[in-house]
Amino acid sequence: MTSMTTSPETTSPVTATHQPDLVAVKARQQRTWAAGDYAVVGATLQIVGEQLCEAADVGPDDRVLDVATGNGGTAIAAARRGCDVAGVDYVPALLERARQRAAAEGFTVAFDEADAEDLPYPDASFDHVLSTFGVMFTADQQRAAAELLRVCRPGGTISLANWTPDGFIGQLFKTIGAHNPPPAGAASPALWGTEPHLRTLLGAGIVDLRIVRRDYVFRYRSAEHFLDVFRTYYGPMLKAFEALDDAGRDALAGDIRQLLTNLNTSPEYLRIPAAYLEVVATRAPAS
């Protein structure tokens, strides 16, 4: 774990050489996450949201916002701890799944359809702002970070779970990108999984940044099982395969199988640790 005061002079490790059309990038991303059914994958990640709530130390009656909530896992984890919770996402179908989950577990969560880059809440509305593998996928990363800071009260926390570039998901996206490149100049979502980039995004808006590197372990019967689930339900992979011809799909599937084989840690089934950063940042006092 590291704990330190941020410096606004810190620069990003990557400088884009081409400015992308962020409106077009966002529209493409929204179509991607609406494809398939991310709720099938998101439900398996519940332990990450539970752990993030523990790291943020959320408690009864705290006002909590889960940004890019997906099917509501982290929002429901906060509600389980007695918080007053809202969850926001720009994919209506996922919000409906989140509402169904919350109702089934007997929790009240306000799920709102909105963009993480333009949150529909007043300044300093929340004690804790959370996001589990969510806000990292926004098109305009600096604007999204500014919104996290804006809606968090001074002294509150912004807590994130972000995949790392060198971990399994980072490598998976690199593998997909080799066959189906992202928009030119678009910043990689995995940059949110690096401390220097987090410091650049949050800058002088925070006074403390605590980071723990953790693993989420993917468990599937086999590489073929993983491929079948992700090609069917995980929007980024589904859309990547759709964009290729038959030969391209075979090549991408082969490279993903090889990655899975290389990283598998079990002789009996597919067991792949996937590194992510658990981030807890303390909002700076009002100036």
C-alpha positions in Angstrom: 0.0 0.0 0.0 1.1 3.6 -0.6 -0.2 6.7 1.0 1.0 10.1 0.0 0.0 13.6 -1.0 -0.5 14.1 -4.7 1.4 16.7 -6.8 -0.5 18.6 -9.5 2.7 18.8 -11.6 2.8 15.0 -12.1 2.4 14.2 -15.8 0.7 11.3 -17.6 2.9 8.4 -18.8 1.2 8.6 -22.2 0.7 11.6 -24.5 -1.6 11.2 -27.4 -0.3 12.2 -30.8 -3.7 12.4 -32.3 -6.8 13.9 -30.7 -9.7 11.5 -31.2 -13.4 12.5 -31.7 -14.5 11.8 -28.1 -18.2 12.1 -29.0 -17.8 9.3 -31.6 -15.6 7.3 -29.2 -18.3 7.5 -26.5 -21.1 6.5 -28.9 -19.0 3.5 -29.9 -18.4 2.6 -26.3 -22.0 2.9 -25.4 -23.0 0.5 -28.2 -20.3 -1.9 -27.1 -21.4 -2.1 -23.5 -25.0 -2.4 -24.5 -24.1 -5.5 -26.7 -24.4 -8.9 -25.2 -25.3 -8.9 -21.5 -22.5 -7.6 -19.3 -24.6 -8.5 -16.2 -23.6 -12.2 -16.7 -19.9 -11.3 -16.4 -20.4 -8.4 -13.9 -22.2 -10.7 -11.4 -19.1 -12.8 -11.1 -17.1 -9.8 -9.9 -19.2 -9.1 -6.8 -16.3 -9.8 -4.4 -14.4 -6.8 -5.9 -17.3 -4.4 -5.1 -17.6 -5.8 -1.6 -13.9 -5.4 -1.0 -14.0 -1.9 -2.4 -16.7 -0.9 0.1 -14.5 -2.3 2.9 -11.5 -0.3 1.7 -13.6 2.9 1.5 -15.0 2.2 5.0 -18.5 3.0 4.0 -21.0 2.9 6.8 -24.7 3.3 7.8 -26.3 6.5 6.3 -23.3 7.5 4.3 -24.3 8.9 0.9 -22.7 6.7 -1.7 -22.6 7.0 -5.5 -21.5 4.0 -7.7 -20.4 5.4 -11.1 -20.8 3.2 -14.2 -22.6 0.8 -11.9 -23.4 -1.8 -14.7 -25.7 -4.4 -13.1 -25.3 -2.7 -9.7 -22.9 -4.9 -7.9 -21.0 -2.3 -6.0 -24.1 -0.1 -5.4 -25.8 -3.1 -3.8 -22.6 -3.9 -1.7 -22.9 -0.3 -0.3 -26.6 -0.7 0.4 -25.8 -3.9 2.2 -23.8 -1.8 4.6 -26.7 0.6 5.4 -25.7 3.4 3.0 -28.0 5.8 1.1 -27.0 4.7 -2.4 -27.3 5.9 -6.0 -25.9 4.1 -9.0 -25.5 5.6 -12.4 -24.9 4.1 -15.9 -25.6 5.0 -19.5 -26.8 1.5 -20.5 -30.6 1.3 -19.7 -30.7 -2.5 -20.0 -27.9 -2.9 -17.3 -29.8 -0.5 -15.0 -32.9 -2.6 -15.3 -30.8 -5.7 -14.3 -29.4 -3.7 -11.4 -32.9 -2.7 -10.2 -34.0 -6.4 -10.4 -31.0 -7.5 -8.3 -31.6 -4.8 -5.7 -35.3 -5.7 -5.4 -34.5 -9.4 -5.2 -32.1 -8.7 -2.2 -34.5 -6.3 -0.6 -32.4 -3.1 -0.9 -33.4 0.3 -2.0 -31.0 1.9 -4.5 -31.7 4.9 -6.8 -30.4 3.8 -10.2 -30.2 6.7 -12.6 -29.5 6.7 -16.4 -26.7 9.2 -17.0 -23.2 9.7 -18.4 -20.2 9.4 -16.0 -18.8 12.5 -17.7 -21.8 14.5 -16.9 -23.2 13.3 -13.5 -26.7 14.7 -12.7 -25.9 15.5 -9.1 -25.0 18.8 -7.3 -21.5 19.5 -6.1 -20.4 17.6 -2.9 -23.5 15.4 -2.9 -21.8 12.2 -1.7 -19.5 11.0 1.1 -18.1 8.2 -1.0 -17.9 7.9 -4.8 -17.1 4.4 -6.0 -16.5 2.7 -9.4 -15.6 -0.9 -10.0 -14.1 -1.5 -13.5 -16.5 1.2 -14.7 -15.3 4.8 -14.9 -12.0 3.6 -16.3 -13.8 3.0 -19.6 -15.0 6.6 -20.2 -14.0 8.3 -23.4 -12.9 11.6 -21.8 -10.9 10.5 -18.9 -10.0 13.9 -17.5 -13.7 15.0 -17.6 -14.8 11.8 -15.9 -12.2 12.3 -13.1 -13.3 15.9 -12.7 -16.9 14.7 -12.2 -15.8 12.2 -9.6 -14.1 15.0 -7.7 -17.0 17.5 -8.1 -19.8 15.3 -6.6 -17.6 14.1 -3.7 -17.7 16.2 -0.6 -14.5 17.6 0.8 -12.9 15.0 3.1 -14.9 12.2 1.4 -13.4 9.4 -0.6 -13.2 8.4 -4.2 -12.6 4.6 -4.4 -11.9 2.7 -7.6 -11.1 -0.8 -8.8 -9.2 -0.5 -12.1 -7.6 -3.3 -14.2 -3.9 -2.8 -14.7 -2.1 -2.8 -18.1 0.2 -5.7 -17.2 -2.5 -7.9 -15.7 -4.7 -10.4 -17.5 -7.4 -8.0 -18.6 -4.8 -5.5 -19.8 -3.2 -8.2 -21.8 -6.6 -9.4 -23.1 -7.4 -5.9 -24.4 -4.0 -5.7 -26.0 -4.7 -9.0 -27.7 -8.0 -7.8 -29.0 -6.6 -4.5 -30.1 -4.0 -6.2 -32.2 -6.8 -7.6 -34.3 -9.3 -4.8 -34.0 -7.5 -1.5 -33.1 -9.2 1.1 -30.9 -9.8 4.6 -32.3 -6.6 6.5 -33.1 -5.4 8.6 -30.2 -7.9 7.3 -27.7 -6.4 6.8 -24.2 -6.2 3.3 -23.0 -8.7 2.5 -20.2 -5.9 0.5 -18.5 -4.1 3.8 -17.7 -6.5 4.1 -14.8 -4.6 1.0 -13.4 -1.4 3.0 -13.1 -0.5 5.3 -10.2 1.1 8.1 -12.3 -2.0 8.4 -14.5 -4.3 8.4 -11.4 -2.2 11.2 -10.0 -2.6 13.2 -13.2 -6.3 12.7 -13.4 -7.1 13.5 -9.7 -4.3 16.1 -9.3 -4.8 18.7 -6.6 -8.3 17.6 -6.0 -7.1 15.0 -3.5 -4.9 15.1 -0.5 -4.2 11.4 -0.1 -4.0 8.4 -2.4 -3.9 4.8 -1.1 -3.3 2.0 -3.6 -3.3 -1.7 -3.1 -2.6 -4.1 -5.9 -5.0 -7.1 -5.8 -6.0 -10.0 -7.9 -9.4 -11.1 -9.0 -9.4 -14.7 -10.0 -11.3 -15.7 -13.1 -12.5 -19.4 -12.9 -13.9 -21.2 -15.9 -14.1 -24.8 -16.8 -11.7 -24.4 -19.7 -10.4 -21.8 -22.2 -13.3 -22.8 -24.5 -15.8 -22.1 -21.7 -14.2 -18.7 -21.1 -14.3 -17.8 -24.8 -17.9 -19.0 -25.1 -19.1 -16.8 -22.2 -17.1 -13.7 -23.2 -17.9 -13.9 -26.9 -21.6 -14.1 -26.0 -22.0 -11.7 -23.1 -19.0 -9.4 -22.8 -19.6 -6.4 -25.1 -16.0 -5.5 -26.0 -15.2 -9.1 -27.0 -18.5 -9.7 -28.8 -18.1 -6.5 -30.9 -14.4 -7.3 -31.6 -15.4 -10.7 -33.1 -18.3 -9.2 -35.0 -16.0 -6.7 -36.7 -13.8 -9.5 -38.2 -14.2 -11.9 -41.0 -14.1 -15.7 -40.5 -10.3 -15.9 -40.8 -9.9 -12.9 -38.4 -12.2 -14.4 -35.8 -10.3 -17.7 -35.9 -7.0 -15.8 -35.5 -8.3 -13.7 -32.6 -9.8 -16.8 -30.8 -6.4 -18.6 -31.3 -4.5 -15.7 -29.7 -6.9 -15.5 -26.8 -6.7 -19.2 -26.2 -2.9 -18.9 -26.1 -3.1 -16.1 -23.6 -5.4 -18.1 -21.4 -3.1 -21.1 -21.6 0.0 -19.0 -20.7 -1.7 -17.5 -17.7 -3.6 -20.4 -16.4 -2.5 -21.5 -12.9 -4.6 -24.7 -12.5 -4.1 -28.1 -14.0 -7.7 -29.0 -13.4 -9.7 -26.0 -14.8 -9.1 -22.4 -16.0 -7.8 -20.3 -13.1 -6.4 -16.9 -14.1 -5.5 -14.2 -11.5 -6.2 -10.7 -13.0 -4.4 -7.8 -11.4 -6.3 -4.6 -10.5 -5.6 -1.5 -8.4 -7.8 -0.9 -5.4 -7.7 2.9 -5.1 -8.9 5.1 -2.2 -8.4 8.8 -2.7 -9.4 11.5 -0.1 -11.0 14.6 -1.5 -9.2 17.8 -0.8 -10.8 20.3 1.6 -12.7 23.2 0.0 -10.5 26.1 -0.8 
